[in-house]
């Protein structure tokens, strides 16, 4: 193929996934100006390595892998990587029951909770360890299968499932705490 044909093919493949890549980038760097820079760097890396892309395979997955590597380098460079920690002993039985009742209330009135929490959801996502956040967002928002995420991140399938599960539990815990603190639920 000629360089022009390669460029046209590359642009045709990037166009339908560009918005999804940008949203994912924005959710993982937390600053809009950095998200564009990260996406641009990932697209340029993909273009430089386009000859390595196997036609007929999943271009979106290939692009996300490049974006994830770019995000990982940025986060590591800026010391944003967070340690994953769960304080399993922090809740007593009474606190656990109270939070379970609050969680049930959240499920019954999600609109009221969404209105009150606004950017606190972003804060809760930001509090996750990077790999938990990546797995969670790829699975729930970008609709990748656990296997696809495992291949993209080059980690075992069980690890991906654990990261998604832990992210869900941490978000559930944090959002319930925030709803209780703000008096949205009792």
C-alpha positions as CSV (number, residue, x, y, z in Angstrom):
1,X,0.0,0.0,0.0
2,X,1.1,3.6,-0.6
3,X,1.5,6.1,2.2
4,X,-1.7,7.9,1.1
5,X,-3.7,4.7,1.0
6,X,-2.4,3.8,4.5
7,X,-3.3,7.3,5.8
8,X,-6.8,7.1,4.4
9,X,-7.4,3.6,5.8
10,X,-6.0,4.7,9.2
11,X,-8.2,7.8,9.3
12,X,-11.3,5.7,8.3
13,X,-10.6,3.3,11.2
14,X,-9.9,6.1,13.7
15,X,-13.0,8.2,13.0
16,X,-15.6,5.9,14.5
17,X,-13.7,5.3,17.7
18,X,-12.3,8.8,18.3
19,X,-15.1,9.9,20.6
20,X,-14.9,6.8,22.7
21,X,-11.1,7.1,23.0
22,X,-11.4,10.7,24.0
23,X,-14.1,10.0,26.7
24,X,-11.9,7.2,28.1
25,X,-8.9,9.5,28.1
26,X,-10.8,12.3,29.8
27,X,-12.0,10.0,32.5
28,X,-8.5,8.8,33.3
29,X,-6.5,12.1,33.2
30,X,-9.2,14.2,34.8
31,X,-8.2,17.4,32.9
32,X,-9.7,18.2,29.5
33,X,-6.5,19.7,28.1
34,X,-4.5,16.7,29.0
35,X,-7.1,14.3,27.6
36,X,-6.6,15.8,24.2
37,X,-2.9,15.7,24.4
38,X,-3.0,12.0,25.5
39,X,-5.4,11.1,22.7
40,X,-3.2,12.9,20.2
41,X,-0.1,11.1,21.4
42,X,-1.9,7.8,21.3
43,X,-3.1,8.4,17.7
44,X,0.3,9.5,16.6
45,X,1.8,6.3,18.2
46,X,-0.8,4.2,16.4
47,X,-0.1,5.9,13.1
48,X,3.7,5.3,13.5
49,X,2.9,1.6,14.2
50,X,0.0,1.2,11.8
51,X,2.1,-1.2,9.7
52,X,2.0,-3.6,12.7
53,X,-1.9,-3.6,12.8
54,X,-3.3,-6.8,11.4
55,X,-6.1,-5.9,9.0
56,X,-9.3,-7.7,9.9
57,X,-8.6,-7.6,13.7
58,X,-10.3,-5.4,16.2
59,X,-9.0,-1.9,15.5
60,X,-10.9,-0.4,18.5
61,X,-9.2,-2.8,20.9
62,X,-5.8,-2.1,19.3
63,X,-6.3,1.6,19.7
64,X,-7.4,1.3,23.3
65,X,-4.3,-0.7,24.1
66,X,-2.2,2.1,22.7
67,X,-4.2,4.6,24.6
68,X,-3.9,2.6,27.8
69,X,-0.1,2.4,27.4
70,X,0.0,6.2,26.9
71,X,-2.2,6.9,29.9
72,X,-0.1,4.5,32.0
73,X,3.1,6.3,31.0
74,X,1.5,9.7,31.8
75,X,0.2,8.6,35.1
76,X,3.4,7.0,36.1
77,X,5.4,10.0,35.0
78,X,3.1,12.4,37.0
79,X,3.1,10.1,40.0
80,X,-0.7,9.7,39.8
81,X,-0.7,6.0,40.3
82,X,-2.6,5.1,43.4
83,X,-2.2,2.1,45.5
84,X,-5.2,-0.2,45.7
85,X,-6.2,-0.6,49.3
86,X,-9.3,-1.8,51.0
87,X,-9.9,-1.2,54.6
88,X,-11.8,-4.4,55.3
89,X,-12.0,-3.9,59.0
90,X,-13.3,-0.3,58.9
91,X,-16.9,-1.2,59.3
92,X,-18.6,-2.6,62.3
93,X,-21.8,-4.6,61.9
94,X,-24.0,-1.6,62.7
95,X,-22.2,0.5,60.2
96,X,-22.5,-2.2,57.6
97,X,-26.3,-2.6,58.1
98,X,-26.7,1.2,58.0
99,X,-24.8,1.4,54.7
100,X,-26.7,-1.6,53.2
101,X,-30.0,0.3,54.0
102,X,-28.5,3.4,52.4
103,X,-27.5,1.5,49.3
104,X,-31.0,0.1,49.0
105,X,-32.3,3.7,49.2
106,X,-29.9,4.8,46.4
107,X,-31.2,2.0,44.2
108,X,-34.8,3.1,44.8
109,X,-34.2,6.8,44.1
110,X,-31.2,7.1,41.7
111,X,-32.3,10.4,40.2
112,X,-32.3,12.2,43.5
113,X,-28.8,10.8,44.3
114,X,-27.5,11.7,40.8
115,X,-28.6,15.3,41.2
116,X,-26.9,15.7,44.5
117,X,-23.6,13.9,43.9
118,X,-22.6,15.8,40.7
119,X,-18.7,15.9,40.5
120,X,-18.4,13.6,43.5
121,X,-18.9,10.7,41.2
122,X,-15.8,11.8,39.4
123,X,-14.0,12.1,42.7
124,X,-15.1,8.5,43.5
125,X,-13.8,7.3,40.2
126,X,-10.5,9.2,40.7
127,X,-10.0,7.5,44.1
128,X,-9.8,4.1,42.4
129,X,-6.4,2.6,41.6
130,X,-5.5,3.1,38.0
131,X,-5.9,-0.5,36.9
132,X,-9.3,-0.8,38.7
133,X,-10.5,2.4,37.0
134,X,-9.2,1.2,33.6
135,X,-10.9,-2.2,33.9
136,X,-14.1,-0.7,35.3
137,X,-14.4,1.9,32.5
138,X,-13.5,-0.4,29.7
139,X,-16.0,-3.0,30.9
140,X,-19.0,-0.8,31.9
141,X,-18.7,2.2,29.7
142,X,-16.8,1.0,26.6
143,X,-18.5,-2.4,26.6
144,X,-15.3,-4.5,26.2
145,X,-15.5,-8.1,27.3
146,X,-13.4,-9.3,30.2
147,X,-11.3,-11.3,27.7
148,X,-10.7,-8.2,25.5
149,X,-9.7,-6.2,28.5
150,X,-7.3,-9.0,29.6
151,X,-5.7,-9.0,26.2
152,X,-5.4,-5.2,26.0
153,X,-3.9,-4.8,29.5
154,X,-1.9,-8.0,29.2
155,X,-3.1,-9.2,32.6
156,X,-4.9,-12.5,33.5
157,X,-8.7,-12.7,33.0
158,X,-9.3,-13.3,36.7
159,X,-7.3,-10.2,37.5
160,X,-9.5,-8.1,35.2
161,X,-12.6,-9.6,36.9
162,X,-11.2,-8.8,40.3
163,X,-10.4,-5.2,39.4
164,X,-13.9,-4.7,38.0
165,X,-15.5,-6.2,41.1
166,X,-13.3,-4.2,43.5
167,X,-14.0,-1.0,41.6
168,X,-17.7,-1.6,41.8
169,X,-17.5,-2.3,45.6
170,X,-15.3,0.7,46.3
171,X,-17.6,3.0,44.2
172,X,-20.7,1.6,45.9
173,X,-19.1,2.2,49.3
174,X,-17.9,5.7,48.5
175,X,-21.1,6.8,46.8
176,X,-23.2,5.5,49.7
177,X,-20.9,7.4,52.2
178,X,-21.3,10.6,50.2
179,X,-25.1,10.2,50.0
180,X,-25.3,9.7,53.7
181,X,-22.9,12.6,54.4
182,X,-25.0,15.0,52.3
183,X,-28.2,13.8,53.8
184,X,-29.6,12.6,50.5
185,X,-30.4,9.3,52.3
186,X,-30.6,8.4,55.9
